[in-house]
Amino acid sequence: MLFRSAAFLAGLAVPRTFRDELIDKLEPFTLLLPIPVFFALTGIRTNFVFSSGPGAYFDLSIILLTAIAAKWGGTALGARLQGMAWRDASRLGLLVNTRGLVELVILTVGLENGILSPKLFSMLVFMALATTFMTTPLMDLTAGPGVTPGTRSSHPPPSAQF
């Protein structure tokens, strides 16, 4: 964890005049080697065949349903209470519901530090993957009329003024 924090701090210390050039040089490397290696190692650590019986799959389904209800449902309800239309609120909830690289990093740190058991780690990895992979098909299903699945919305982009 110390090395990850030190790397982050080193990135913060890079002078602004060099940042764009440094990002342009390092980004292709990080996308081609470290990230795929990380995903491969996460896959090696994960076991979706739980030897503890069918109760583990029940636990997995509770974790998955709770995660979806909390992020998708909570976001959609909050957005709706703020006046957003149900379709847009639901789509916002879908986008918030995605997990991914950050969650996998946190889960891996939890496993390495003994905070998570290998079984719970695998269940949470499954939840992260399932909620991420369900996003695109559900966004396409909820796109509404006039929007071709897999394309951008027909709504005009919001103003870029901040």
Solvent accessible surface area in square Angstrom, and as a share of the most:
residue,aa,sasa,rsa
1,M,142,0.63
2,L,137,0.68
3,F,172,0.72
4,R,113,0.41
5,S,47,0.30
6,A,49,0.38
7,A,66,0.51
8,F,133,0.55
9,L,109,0.54
10,A,61,0.48
11,G,41,0.39
12,L,99,0.49
13,A,81,0.63
14,V,32,0.18
15,P,74,0.46
16,R,181,0.66
17,T,119,0.69
18,F,115,0.48
19,R,56,0.21
20,D,110,0.57
21,E,106,0.48
22,L,68,0.34
23,I,96,0.49
24,D,103,0.53
25,K,141,0.60
26,L,88,0.44
27,E,91,0.41
28,P,70,0.44
29,F,106,0.44
30,T,51,0.30
31,L,104,0.52
32,L,143,0.71
33,L,95,0.47
34,P,56,0.35
35,I,51,0.26
36,P,61,0.39
37,V,72,0.41
38,F,44,0.18
39,F,90,0.37
40,A,56,0.44
41,L,80,0.40
42,T,5,0.03
43,G,47,0.46
44,I,138,0.70
45,R,87,0.32
46,T,24,0.14
47,N,89,0.45
48,F,83,0.34
49,V,114,0.66
50,F,16,0.07
51,S,120,0.77
52,S,71,0.46
53,G,25,0.24
54,P,115,0.72
55,G,44,0.42
56,A,3,0.02
57,Y,96,0.36
58,F,132,0.55
59,D,65,0.34
60,L,18,0.09
61,S,45,0.29
62,I,83,0.42
63,I,39,0.20
64,L,38,0.19
65,L,114,0.57
66,T,83,0.48
67,A,12,0.09
68,I,34,0.17
69,A,65,0.51
70,A,66,0.51
71,K,69,0.29
72,W,61,0.21
73,G,34,0.32
74,G,40,0.38
75,T,31,0.18
76,A,10,0.08
77,L,98,0.49
78,G,34,0.33
79,A,11,0.09
80,R,87,0.32
81,L,134,0.67
82,Q,161,0.71
83,G,60,0.57
84,M,77,0.34
85,A,57,0.44
86,W,144,0.51
87,R,120,0.44
88,D,57,0.29
89,A,0,0.00
90,S,27,0.18
91,R,40,0.15
92,L,67,0.33
93,G,0,0.00
94,L,0,0.00
95,L,94,0.47
96,V,61,0.35
97,N,1,0.00
98,T,43,0.25
99,R,34,0.12
100,G,21,0.20
101,L,72,0.36
102,V,110,0.63
103,E,37,0.17
104,L,6,0.03
105,V,52,0.30
106,I,110,0.56
107,L,12,0.06
108,T,4,0.02
109,V,27,0.15
110,G,7,0.06
111,L,34,0.17
112,E,89,0.40
113,N,96,0.49
114,G,63,0.61
115,I,130,0.66
116,L,27,0.13
117,S,58,0.37
118,P,94,0.59
119,K,83,0.35
120,L,65,0.32
121,F,0,0.00
122,S,2,0.01
123,M,5,0.02
124,L,33,0.16
125,V,4,0.02
126,F,66,0.28
127,M,11,0.05
128,A,1,0.01
129,L,60,0.30
130,A,26,0.20
131,T,0,0.00
132,T,43,0.25
133,F,144,0.60
134,M,40,0.18
135,T,12,0.07
136,T,89,0.51
137,P,73,0.46
138,L,45,0.22
139,M,30,0.13
140,D,44,0.23
141,L,144,0.72
142,T,39,0.23
143,A,9,0.07
144,G,23,0.22
145,P,115,0.72
146,G,76,0.73
147,V,22,0.13
148,T,88,0.51
149,P,84,0.53
150,G,66,0.63
151,T,82,0.48
152,R,222,0.81
153,S,49,0.31
154,S,77,0.50
155,H,119,0.53
156,P,115,0.72
157,P,117,0.74
158,P,123,0.77
159,S,86,0.56
160,A,89,0.69
161,Q,161,0.72
162,F,242,1.01
